[in-house]
Each structure stands twice: as structure tokens, then as C-alpha cells.
């Protein structure tokens, strides 16, 4: 059985997502927008994340930034 938990019901999403986002913004030398804003991304479609990155002036190819974010988040999930 495979279970997808996109809204944080089974896993405390914040425990991995927040530190991953903090590291992500450090990677691109951008100010971290804060936990409240970051948590609004949870459960949103990928297009929302893409637009959010543009608003925060992350001027890199989307696939590169998406891959980096996934790497960071997975690293925190397994800590």
C-alpha cells in the first residue's frame, strides 16, 4: 500500500519542510519569508510553488530549484 500525505495529517510536515525551506533560501542568498508563508505552500499544486518562487526572485530554472527543494526536504525527513 502507498499512502500520500500531502496535508500533514500523518506526518508533521513542518518538521522537514520548514528547515528545508530555510536551507533553500540560504542556497539562493534570499531572505527567508517566514514559517507562516512557507506553510501556506503545503498541499498546493506545483504551479503554485513555481509562481511563489518567481515572486521571491529565485531566478533559476524551475526543475533545478524543484530538485534542490526535494533533496533538502527528503534529507530532513530522514533525520
C-alpha positions as CSV (number, residue, x, y, z in Angstrom):
1,X,0.0,0.0,0.0
2,X,1.2,3.5,-0.8
3,X,-0.1,6.4,1.1
4,X,0.3,10.0,0.1
5,X,0.1,12.6,2.9
6,X,0.1,16.0,1.2
7,X,-1.6,17.9,4.0
8,X,0.4,16.9,7.1
9,X,-2.2,14.6,8.6
10,X,0.1,11.5,9.1
11,X,3.5,13.2,9.2
12,X,4.3,16.6,10.8
13,X,5.1,18.3,7.5
14,X,6.6,21.4,9.2
15,X,9.4,19.3,10.8
16,X,11.0,18.7,7.5
17,X,9.5,21.4,5.2
18,X,10.4,24.5,7.3
19,X,14.1,23.7,7.8
20,X,14.3,22.6,4.1
21,X,12.9,26.0,3.0
22,X,15.3,27.8,5.3
23,X,18.2,26.0,3.7
24,X,16.7,26.5,0.3
25,X,16.6,30.3,0.7
26,X,20.2,30.3,2.1
27,X,21.3,28.3,-1.0
28,X,20.0,31.2,-3.3
29,X,21.1,34.0,-0.9
30,X,17.5,35.2,-0.4
31,X,15.7,36.2,2.8
32,X,13.6,33.5,4.3
33,X,9.9,34.6,4.1
34,X,8.9,33.1,7.4
35,X,7.3,29.9,8.6
36,X,3.7,31.2,8.2
37,X,4.2,32.0,4.5
38,X,6.1,28.8,3.8
39,X,3.4,26.6,5.4
40,X,0.8,28.0,3.0
41,X,2.6,26.0,0.3
42,X,1.7,22.7,1.9
43,X,-0.9,20.9,-0.2
44,X,-0.8,23.4,-3.0
45,X,-0.2,22.3,-6.6
46,X,3.2,22.5,-8.2
47,X,2.2,25.5,-10.3
48,X,1.6,27.5,-7.1
49,X,5.1,26.7,-5.9
50,X,6.5,27.8,-9.2
51,X,4.7,31.1,-9.0
52,X,5.8,31.5,-5.4
53,X,9.5,31.1,-6.4
54,X,9.1,33.7,-9.1
55,X,7.6,36.2,-6.6
56,X,10.6,35.6,-4.3
57,X,13.1,36.3,-7.1
58,X,14.5,32.8,-7.3
59,X,15.9,33.2,-10.8
60,X,16.9,29.7,-11.6
61,X,15.4,27.0,-13.9
62,X,12.4,25.6,-12.2
63,X,13.5,21.9,-12.5
64,X,16.8,22.8,-10.8
65,X,15.1,24.6,-7.9
66,X,12.4,21.9,-7.6
67,X,15.1,19.2,-7.4
68,X,17.0,21.1,-4.8
69,X,14.0,21.6,-2.6
70,X,13.1,17.9,-2.8
71,X,16.7,16.9,-1.9
72,X,16.6,19.2,1.1
73,X,13.2,18.1,2.3
74,X,14.0,14.4,2.0
75,X,17.2,15.0,4.0
76,X,15.1,16.4,6.9
77,X,12.5,13.6,6.7
78,X,15.2,11.0,7.3
79,X,16.9,13.0,10.2
